[in-house]
Amino acid sequence: MNLRIHLFFNLGVTMKNFASDNNAGVHPKIMKRLAEANFEHVIGYGDDIYTEKAIEKFKEVFGKNIEVFFVYNGTGANVTALNSVLQSFQSVITTESSHINVDECGSLENLSGSKIIYIPTKDGKLTIEKIKSVMHGLGDEHHSQPKVISLTQTTELGTVYSAEELKSITDYAHSNNLIVHMDGARISNAAVYLGKNLKEITADVGIDILSFGGTKNGAMFGETVIFFNPKLSINYKYYRKQSAQLHSKMRFIAVQFEELLTDNLWKKNAENANNMAKKLLEKLESLNCIKITQKVQSNGIFAIVPKEVIEDALKKYFFYYWDEDKSEVRFMATFDTSEEDVNNFFSVIKESVEKNNFN
């Protein structure tokens, strides 16, 4: 465990923090559904009524012509999805900051043997121009062959692709025989920001495969892999099993997604997270010593903050340094962040700013 995290929790601090949406608990409605699914025996590995209902709910939201698979976590969703459509001599084009490149411990390279071609960006987003810059060596046996473009929505820097940006990339990809995968760990936050439904920024814009996130939006565990091009899913179930991502008691993953997709719970959760980030942003912008480094388009804020203020705030709240050399931090709001949480957190920051005469 990181020393700073260890010290933080040894202090007995149990208040909500602004470190990650993974740190939040489980939405009460989802917890209730988990409990309701716990009172009977059903067939394992997905041959149960709960999984069937969840898949039908996904088809209501994303369209009938899809294939849906449940896995344990985001890394599992990304890696199994990509591994199932790649050969070892092929490569994935993504951003330098992407989860598959930075935070998955080389899982894709280890399991598939495929190469990740990562592109530096200032805002976490790929463009056609950036993609074209690495589209070389095609047909040359000396070079890894690009096969997949992996986009993250929202990006690791909290920014969001518009529907038009996504469509232009998928059109380019398909015209060059490339597959487009989307890491949608925070896709709900992106949809809320854009004022779109989930289908409008995935199936409707040409995404081929989606890793649909639940854990960061109120679920306990589990993610979903959705194939909008069913032909690509033919062998996926075998890759899922080989990667230890096939859950025997599948109902406990599935029932969470059925609840998330019922009465737009996914949207309500993401709306709160985005709104709380916006409220915190408005407060932070009143302090001249704090510089916001990325557009705040979802539930994350990236900011350069004086080190003294960071250290003072970390004594009471947990959050992450994003770039310690630049004194840049990341603040994340969650589905259960309240306005009171925001006000209390900001008061700690403001008190330190005034104490150190930074404003």
C-alpha positions as CSV (number, residue, x, y, z in Angstrom):
1,M,0.0,0.0,0.0
2,N,1.2,3.5,-0.8
3,L,2.7,5.1,2.3
4,R,0.5,8.1,2.1
5,I,-2.6,6.0,1.8
6,H,-1.5,3.8,4.7
7,L,-0.9,6.8,6.9
8,F,-4.2,8.4,5.9
9,F,-6.3,5.4,6.9
10,N,-4.2,4.8,10.1
11,L,-5.5,8.2,11.2
12,G,-9.0,6.7,11.2
13,V,-10.3,9.2,8.6
14,T,-13.6,7.7,7.3
15,M,-15.2,10.7,5.6
16,K,-15.8,10.7,1.8
17,N,-12.7,11.5,-0.2
18,F,-12.0,13.0,-3.6
19,A,-9.4,10.4,-4.8
20,S,-11.4,8.1,-7.0
21,D,-14.9,7.0,-7.9
22,N,-13.6,3.5,-7.1
23,N,-13.5,4.5,-3.5
24,A,-17.2,5.1,-3.2
25,G,-19.6,2.5,-1.8
26,V,-22.4,0.7,-3.6
27,H,-25.6,2.5,-4.5
28,P,-28.4,1.4,-2.1
29,K,-30.7,0.2,-4.9
30,I,-27.9,-2.0,-6.3
31,M,-27.2,-3.4,-2.8
32,K,-30.9,-4.2,-2.4
33,R,-31.0,-6.0,-5.7
34,L,-27.9,-8.0,-4.7
35,A,-29.6,-9.1,-1.6
36,E,-32.8,-10.0,-3.4
37,A,-30.8,-12.2,-5.8
38,N,-29.3,-14.1,-2.9
39,F,-32.3,-16.1,-1.7
40,E,-32.4,-19.0,-4.1
41,H,-30.3,-21.4,-6.2
42,V,-29.9,-20.8,-9.9
43,I,-27.7,-22.3,-12.6
44,G,-24.2,-20.8,-12.7
45,Y,-22.1,-19.2,-15.4
46,G,-24.8,-17.1,-16.8
47,D,-27.6,-19.6,-17.5
48,D,-30.0,-17.9,-15.0
49,I,-32.9,-15.5,-15.2
50,Y,-31.0,-12.6,-13.7
51,T,-28.4,-12.6,-16.4
52,E,-31.0,-13.1,-19.1
53,K,-32.9,-10.1,-17.8
54,A,-29.8,-7.9,-17.6
55,I,-28.9,-8.8,-21.2
56,E,-32.4,-7.9,-22.4
57,K,-32.0,-4.6,-20.6
58,F,-28.8,-3.9,-22.4
59,K,-30.5,-4.7,-25.7
60,E,-33.3,-2.2,-24.8
61,V,-30.7,0.5,-24.3
62,F,-28.1,-0.3,-27.0
63,G,-30.1,-2.2,-29.7
64,K,-31.1,-5.7,-30.3
65,N,-28.2,-6.8,-32.5
66,I,-25.5,-6.9,-29.8
67,E,-23.7,-9.6,-27.8
68,V,-23.2,-9.0,-24.1
69,F,-20.7,-10.5,-21.7
70,F,-20.1,-9.9,-18.0
71,V,-16.6,-9.8,-16.5
72,Y,-15.1,-9.0,-13.1
73,N,-13.4,-5.6,-13.7
74,G,-12.3,-2.9,-16.1
75,T,-8.9,-4.4,-16.8
76,G,-10.6,-7.7,-17.6
77,A,-13.1,-6.0,-19.8
78,N,-10.5,-4.2,-21.8
79,V,-8.0,-6.9,-22.1
80,T,-10.3,-9.8,-23.0
81,A,-12.2,-7.6,-25.5
82,L,-8.9,-6.6,-27.2
83,N,-7.3,-10.0,-27.0
84,S,-10.2,-11.6,-28.7
85,V,-9.8,-9.5,-31.9
86,L,-6.0,-9.3,-32.0
87,Q,-3.3,-11.6,-33.3
88,S,0.1,-11.3,-31.8
89,F,1.6,-9.5,-34.8
90,Q,-1.1,-6.8,-34.6
91,S,-1.2,-3.6,-32.5
92,V,-3.6,-1.3,-30.7
93,I,-3.4,2.5,-31.2
94,T,-4.3,4.5,-28.1
95,T,-3.2,7.5,-26.1
96,E,-0.2,7.6,-23.8
97,S,-2.4,8.2,-20.8
98,S,-4.9,5.4,-21.6
99,H,-5.7,2.8,-18.9
100,I,-4.5,-0.1,-21.1
101,N,-1.1,1.6,-21.5
102,V,-0.6,3.0,-18.0
103,D,-2.7,1.1,-15.4
104,E,-3.1,-2.5,-16.5
105,C,0.4,-3.8,-15.7
106,G,1.1,-4.9,-19.3
107,S,-1.8,-7.2,-19.3
108,L,-2.6,-6.8,-23.0
109,E,1.0,-7.4,-24.1
110,N,1.2,-10.4,-21.7
111,L,-1.9,-12.1,-22.8
112,S,-2.1,-11.3,-26.5
113,G,1.6,-10.6,-27.4
114,S,0.2,-7.6,-29.3
115,K,1.9,-4.2,-29.2
116,I,0.4,-1.0,-27.9
117,I,1.2,2.0,-30.0
118,Y,0.6,5.0,-27.7
119,I,0.4,8.6,-28.7
120,P,1.1,11.6,-26.5
121,T,-1.8,14.0,-26.2
122,K,-2.4,17.1,-24.1
123,D,-6.1,16.4,-23.4
124,G,-6.2,12.6,-23.5
125,K,-8.0,12.4,-26.9
126,L,-7.0,10.9,-30.2
127,T,-7.6,12.6,-33.5
128,I,-7.5,11.3,-37.0
129,E,-4.3,13.3,-37.6
130,K,-2.6,11.6,-34.6
131,I,-3.8,8.2,-35.7
132,K,-2.5,8.7,-39.2
133,S,0.9,9.6,-37.8
134,V,1.4,5.9,-36.7
135,M,-0.3,4.2,-39.7
136,H,2.9,3.1,-41.4
137,G,4.5,-0.1,-42.2
138,L,1.2,-1.6,-43.4
139,G,1.8,-4.9,-45.1
140,D,5.4,-4.9,-44.1
141,E,6.4,-8.1,-42.2
142,H,9.0,-6.2,-40.2
143,H,6.3,-4.0,-38.5
144,S,3.5,-4.7,-36.1
145,Q,0.3,-4.2,-38.0
146,P,-2.3,-1.7,-36.6
147,K,-5.6,-3.4,-36.1
148,V,-7.5,-1.7,-33.2
149,I,-8.1,1.9,-32.1
150,S,-8.9,2.1,-28.4
151,L,-10.6,5.2,-27.2
152,T,-11.4,6.1,-23.7
153,Q,-14.7,7.9,-22.9
154,T,-14.4,9.9,-20.7
155,T,-10.7,10.1,-21.1
156,E,-8.2,9.6,-18.2
157,L,-7.9,13.4,-18.1
158,G,-11.6,13.9,-17.7
159,T,-12.3,15.2,-21.2
160,V,-15.0,13.9,-23.5
161,Y,-15.2,13.0,-27.2
162,S,-18.2,14.5,-28.9
163,A,-20.4,12.2,-31.0
164,E,-19.1,13.9,-34.1
165,E,-15.5,13.3,-33.1
166,L,-16.2,9.6,-32.4
167,K,-18.0,9.2,-35.8
168,S,-15.1,10.7,-37.7
169,I,-12.6,8.4,-36.0
170,T,-14.8,5.3,-36.6
171,D,-15.4,6.2,-40.2
172,Y,-11.6,6.5,-40.7
173,A,-10.9,3.3,-38.9
174,H,-13.5,1.2,-40.8
175,S,-12.2,2.6,-44.1
176,N,-8.8,1.3,-43.1
177,N,-10.0,-2.1,-41.9
178,L,-9.5,-1.2,-38.2
179,I,-11.7,-2.1,-35.3
180,V,-12.7,0.6,-32.7
181,H,-12.8,-0.3,-29.0
182,M,-14.1,2.0,-26.4
183,D,-12.9,1.9,-22.7
184,G,-16.2,3.1,-21.2
185,A,-15.3,2.9,-17.5
186,R,-16.9,6.4,-17.2
187,I,-19.1,6.4,-20.3
188,S,-22.1,7.4,-18.2
189,N,-20.4,10.6,-17.1
190,A,-19.7,11.4,-20.8
191,A,-23.2,10.8,-21.9
192,V,-24.5,13.1,-19.2
193,Y,-22.1,15.8,-20.2
194,L,-23.1,15.5,-23.9
195,G,-26.8,15.3,-23.2
196,K,-26.9,12.0,-25.2
197,N,-28.2,8.6,-24.4
198,L,-25.7,5.7,-24.3
199,K,-26.5,4.4,-27.7
200,E,-25.9,7.7,-29.4
201,I,-22.3,7.8,-28.4
202,T,-21.5,4.1,-29.0
203,A,-23.5,2.0,-31.5
204,D,-24.8,5.0,-33.5
205,V,-21.3,6.4,-34.1
206,G,-19.8,3.2,-35.2
207,I,-18.1,1.8,-32.0
208,D,-17.4,-1.9,-32.5
209,I,-16.7,-3.0,-28.9
210,L,-17.5,-1.3,-25.6
211,S,-16.2,-2.0,-22.2
212,F,-19.1,-0.6,-20.2
213,G,-18.3,0.5,-16.7
214,G,-20.4,0.0,-13.6
215,T,-18.0,0.0,-10.7
216,K,-17.2,3.7,-11.0
217,N,-20.9,4.5,-11.1
218,G,-22.4,2.8,-8.1
219,A,-21.9,-0.9,-8.7
220,M,-20.0,-3.2,-6.3
221,F,-18.0,-5.1,-8.9
222,G,-18.2,-6.2,-12.5
223,E,-18.1,-4.6,-15.9
224,T,-19.7,-5.5,-19.3
225,V,-18.2,-6.2,-22.7
226,I,-20.6,-5.3,-25.5
227,F,-20.0,-6.2,-29.2
228,F,-22.0,-4.0,-31.6
229,N,-20.6,-6.1,-34.4
230,P,-21.6,-9.6,-33.3
231,K,-19.2,-11.3,-35.8
232,L,-16.3,-10.0,-33.6
233,S,-17.6,-11.9,-30.6
234,I,-17.5,-15.4,-32.0
235,N,-14.6,-16.6,-29.9
236,Y,-14.9,-14.1,-27.0
237,K,-16.3,-16.6,-24.5
238,Y,-13.2,-18.7,-24.7
239,Y,-10.9,-15.7,-24.2
240,R,-13.0,-14.7,-21.2
241,K,-12.6,-18.1,-19.6
242,Q,-8.9,-18.3,-20.3
243,S,-8.4,-14.9,-18.7
244,A,-10.2,-16.0,-15.5
245,Q,-13.0,-13.5,-16.1
246,L,-15.9,-15.9,-16.2
247,H,-17.8,-15.5,-12.9
248,S,-19.5,-18.7,-11.8
249,K,-22.2,-16.9,-9.8
250,M,-22.9,-14.6,-12.8
251,R,-26.2,-13.3,-11.4
252,F,-24.4,-11.1,-8.9
253,I,-22.7,-9.1,-11.7
254,A,-25.7,-9.1,-14.0
255,V,-28.3,-8.0,-11.5
256,Q,-26.3,-4.8,-10.8
257,F,-26.4,-3.8,-14.4
258,E,-30.1,-4.5,-14.7
259,E,-30.6,-2.1,-11.8
260,L,-28.2,0.5,-13.3
261,L,-30.1,0.5,-16.6
262,T,-33.6,0.6,-14.9
263,D,-35.2,4.1,-14.5
264,N,-31.9,5.7,-15.7
265,L,-30.1,5.0,-12.5
266,W,-26.8,5.1,-14.4
267,K,-27.7,8.7,-15.5
268,K,-28.8,9.9,-12.1
269,N,-25.6,8.7,-10.5
270,A,-23.4,10.2,-13.2
271,E,-25.4,13.5,-13.1
272,N,-24.6,13.8,-9.4
273,A,-20.9,13.1,-9.8
274,N,-20.6,15.6,-12.7
275,N,-22.6,18.3,-10.9
276,M,-20.6,18.0,-7.7
277,A,-17.4,18.3,-9.8
278,K,-18.8,21.4,-11.4
279,K,-19.6,22.9,-8.0
280,L,-16.1,22.2,-6.7
281,L,-14.7,23.7,-9.9
282,E,-16.6,26.9,-9.4
283,K,-15.2,27.2,-5.9
284,L,-11.6,26.4,-6.9
285,E,-11.7,29.0,-9.7
286,S,-12.2,31.7,-7.1
287,L,-8.6,31.0,-5.8
288,N,-6.0,32.7,-8.0
289,C,-3.3,30.3,-6.8
290,I,-5.0,27.3,-8.3
291,K,-4.7,26.6,-12.1
292,I,-7.2,24.2,-13.7
293,T,-5.3,22.2,-16.3
294,Q,-8.0,20.3,-18.2
295,K,-11.5,21.1,-19.3
296,V,-13.9,19.8,-16.6
297,Q,-16.4,17.8,-18.7
298,S,-17.2,14.9,-16.3
299,N,-16.5,14.2,-12.7
300,G,-12.8,14.8,-12.5
301,I,-10.9,18.0,-11.9
302,F,-7.2,18.3,-12.7
303,A,-5.4,21.3,-11.1
304,I,-2.0,22.7,-10.2
305,V,-2.2,23.5,-6.5
306,P,0.6,24.9,-4.2
307,K,2.3,22.0,-2.5
308,E,1.7,23.5,0.9
309,V,-2.0,23.5,0.3
310,I,-1.9,20.0,-1.0
311,E,-0.1,18.7,2.1
312,D,-2.5,20.6,4.4
313,A,-5.6,19.2,2.6
314,L,-4.1,15.6,2.6
315,K,-4.2,15.7,6.4
316,K,-8.0,15.7,6.3
317,Y,-8.9,14.4,2.9
318,F,-7.5,11.7,0.6
319,F,-6.9,12.5,-3.1
320,Y,-4.2,11.7,-5.6
321,Y,-1.2,13.6,-7.0
322,W,-1.4,13.4,-10.8
323,D,2.0,14.8,-11.4
324,E,3.9,15.5,-8.3
325,D,6.7,17.4,-10.1
326,K,4.2,19.9,-11.4
327,S,2.2,19.9,-8.2
328,E,-0.8,18.7,-10.2
329,V,-3.6,16.8,-8.5
330,R,-6.8,15.1,-9.4
331,F,-10.0,15.6,-7.5
332,M,-12.8,13.1,-8.3
333,A,-16.5,13.4,-7.4
334,T,-18.7,10.3,-7.1
335,F,-22.4,9.3,-7.3
336,D,-22.7,9.9,-3.6
337,T,-20.7,13.1,-3.2
338,S,-22.9,15.7,-1.6
339,E,-22.8,19.5,-1.8
340,E,-21.9,19.4,1.9
341,D,-18.9,17.2,1.1
342,V,-17.8,19.7,-1.6
343,N,-18.2,22.7,0.8
344,N,-16.3,21.0,3.6
345,F,-13.5,20.0,1.3
346,F,-13.2,23.4,-0.2
347,S,-13.1,25.1,3.2
348,V,-10.0,23.0,4.0
349,I,-8.3,24.2,0.8
350,K,-9.3,27.8,1.3
351,E,-8.2,27.8,4.9
352,S,-4.7,26.6,3.8
353,V,-4.6,29.1,1.0
354,E,-5.3,32.0,3.4
355,K,-2.9,30.6,6.0
356,N,-0.1,30.5,3.5
357,N,-1.0,33.9,1.9
358,F,-1.3,32.4,-1.6
359,N,-4.2,34.5,-2.8
